Amino acid sequence: MKNNDISSLLELLSDRDLSILESLRTHRVLTTALIRRLHFPITGEPTEPGTNKGHATEMAASVATIRVLTRLESRRLIARLSRRIGGVRAGSSGISWQLGASGERLLRARHADPARRRYSEPSPSFIAHTLAAADLAIRLYELARAGVIELLALEAEPEAWRTFLSAHGARQWLKPDLFAVTAGGDYEHHLFIEADCATEHAPVIVRKALQYQQYARAGIHQQEHGLFPAVVWVVPDAKRQNAIRAALESEPRLREPVTAGLFQVVTSEEFPALITSAGLASP
């Protein structure tokens, strides 16, 4: 895409159009319903300063969402995936979207990013996990818009990833799904967030926890911020919650002082309450 083509295309796009493209760049895959929550508020819902006051009903907001997405799709700025979330009954709200060829090139030029991403059809497991993480991110945006928290930083994959040296000097990667910094009252809260879809076995969860322990030992985050983030697994239900807690508590290597109180496991329903509770407070 040439520079003059990019300039011509940008003139056709609204601020909201660009925001939708940026959201897909950040979260990689979003359903129509998630895009609706991010960019097409209903009257009475909190909105970003300077945005419109919202649609009268959720139906009106959904209709407007699919109309805009269809227009962006016609210009190859976004592309729908073949797999619907929730099946045919989910209708347009279950359609999943990613950046299209033109959208990827436009944003690459806009961000002066030489790295080209490949946008092939992701696997069902990748889509499910990516959407679970995106839903948690959007919940944080919604809490911030409602004035319940301040959202000081939010990073999705791969921006949320961290690198460090192990005790043997080997380079290691820590790959959380999200990293967030929130504030409430006199406290600032740092969180690594894992979106769990109940598809990984207990040993995989324990290995991930040990990686967090190793990163905590490295002291990189503490040196810059004076604290280490809470590590929160967000799970579908209480059965999965109990299973992960049992796996973490039964691992003797996780009983070091550096790991004490580091891990929390909450259900998806409990997540907003955890974010707004004093249980995360770190001076």
N, C-alpha and C positions, 0 to 999 in steps of 0.2 A: 504494500500500500504506500503510495507516494505521499509526500508532505502535503501537496495541494489536495489530494484525495482526503487525507485526514482532516484538513481544515474545512473542506466542504462538508464532510460528514459531521464534524463537531457543530457546525452551524445548524444542523437539523435536529440536534439532540438537546433536550432540556436538562436542567440541573438534576432532576429526578432520574432521567434516563442514565446519566453518567453515574449517579449514585448506585443505581441498580447494577451497572457493569462493574463498578468498584467492589460492590458486595460479593459478586460472583468471583471476582479476582481474589478476594480475601478468603472466602469460605469454600470456593471451588465448585460446590454443588448446593443448590437451594431449590426447595419446592415452591410452587406458586403460593402456597399458604404462608411459608416463611417470608417470602418477598413481600407479601401483603402486610404482614406484621411489621416489617422493617420500613416500608416506604409508602403504604397506603392506609393511614390511620382512619379509625372510625371516630365520629364526633364524640368527644368525651375522653378519648384515649390521649395519654401524654404524647406530645410531638416535639420534634426538634424546633428550637427557635427559628422563626422566619418561614416555617413550612405552613401549608394550608391547614385549615382547622379540621379537616377530615370529612369523610363521607358519612351520610346519614345512617346507613346500615352496613352490616358486614357483607350483605349481598351486593350492595352498590360498590363497596370497596373491592370485592372480589372480581366483579365485572370489569371495573376500571383496570385492575391489575392484569387480567388476562388480555385485555385490549392492548395495553402498552407492551406486554411481553410478546404478543403476536406481531406487533409492528417492529419491535427490535429483532425478532426472529426473521422477518421478511428481509431485513438488511444484513442478515448473517452475523449480527452482533452477538446473538445468543443462540443456543441450540438446545432443543429438548431431547431428553434421553428416552429410550424406548420403554424403559421399565417405569410403571406408575407405582407410587407409594400408596398402599392401601387398596390397590386393585382398581378395577373399572369403576366401582361404586364411589371412589374418592373424587371422580370427575376431574375438572381442571385443577383443583387444589392439590391433587396428588401428582401432577406433572413435575418432573425434576428438570432443572435447567443448569447449563454450564455456559461458559463463554464460547461463542462461535469463532470462526476463523477471523472475521473482520474485527470483532470485539477484542480478540487477543492481540491483534496487530495494532489496533488503535491505542490500547492501554500500554502496550510495550513502548510505543512511540511517545506516549504522554508521560511515561515514567522514565524515559531514556534507559530502558531495560534491554540489554542485548540478548538476554537469555530467552529463548523461545520455548514455550511450554507445548507439550503434545496433549491434545484434547480428544483422545479416543474414548469410546464408551467404557466407563469404569465397571468393575465387577459389582454384583449386588451387595456383597459384604462391604466393599469400600463405600458405596453410596449410603448404606444404612449407617455406618459409623460416622461418615462425614456429616450427614444430616443430623445425627444425634449431637455432635459437637456444635454444629451451627445453631441448633435449637437452644443450647445452653448459652451460647454467646448472645443470642437475641434476647433471652431472658435477662441477661445483664444489661443490655441496652434499654430494655423496657423498665427495669428497676431504676436505672439512672434517669430516664425521661420522666418517671413519676416522682423524682426527687427523693426516693428512698435511700439511695446511695449516690456517691460520686464515683464515676468510672474514669479513673485516671489513665489507665492503659488497658488495652486488650489486644492480645496477639493470638492468631490462629496458626496452624501448621502451614508452612515450615518456619515461619517467623518465630514461633514459640520455642523452637528447638534450642538446646544449649549444648555446647561442647566443653569438655574438660579433660584433664589428664588423670588417669587412674594412679593408684599407688605405685604401679610398676612403670609409669611414664608413658603408657599407651594412650592415644587419643580415643575418647569415648563420646558418644552422642546420647543425650537425654532427649526424648521426643514426647513431651506432653501434648495433649490435644489443644489445650488453651493455656495461656498465662494471662492473669488479670491482676490489676492493682485497683482496689476500691478504697473509698474513705467514708467514714461515718463518725460524726462527733470528733473526738480528739485522736482517733485511731486510723492508721493506714493498714490495709490488709493486702498481703501478697498471696496469690494462689496459683498453684499448678492444678489444672483440672483434667481429669480423665473421664471421657464419656464411654461408659461400659454398656455393651449390648448383650451381655451374658453369653458371649460366644467363645471366650478364652478360658482355658482351664486354669485351675488354681496355681500350678507352678509358673505359668506365664505372668500372672499377677504378682507373685512373690519376686520373680526376677526383676520386674519393673520397679517394685518397691526397693529392692536392693540397689538399683541404679540411682534412685533418688537419694538413698542413703550415701552412696559414693559421692554424688554431687554435693550433698550437704557437707561431707567431710572435706571436700576441696575448698570450701569457704569462699568461693567466688562471689556468690550473691550476697553473703553476709558482709564481705569487705565493702561492697558498694552501697548496700542498703541498711546494714545493721541488723538484719533479721533474715530468716530463711522462710520461704513460702510454705503455707499449709498445702498438703497434697490431698486433693479431694477426688475420690471415685464417686461418680454419680451413676447409680444402677437402676434397672427398671422396677424392681420390687423388693419386698422385705426378704424373700427367700434368697435372692442373689446377695443382698446386703449381708445377711448372716453368714453366707458361704465365704465371701471375701474377708469379712472380719475374722472368721475362724482361721482362714489361711494365713493372714498376716500375723495374728496373735500366736500361732503355733510355730512360727519360724524363729528359732533361737537367735539367728544373726541379726534380727530386727529389734533385739532387746537392748541395743547400745543406747547410752544417754543421748547421742546425737539424733536418734530416731524417736525418742520419747515424745508422744503427743503429736507426731508429725503427720500421721495419716488419719483421714476421716472418710467414712463411707456413708453416703446418704442416698435415699431414693430420689427419683426425679421430682416427686411431689415435695420432698423436704428441702430441695436445693434452694429455692428462694428464701426460706426461713433461715437456712444456714448462712447465706450471704448477708442477711440483715441482722444476724444475731451477734451478741457480744462474744460468742464462742470462738470467733475468728480474731478477736481483738489482739493486736500486737502494738505496743507503744512505739 
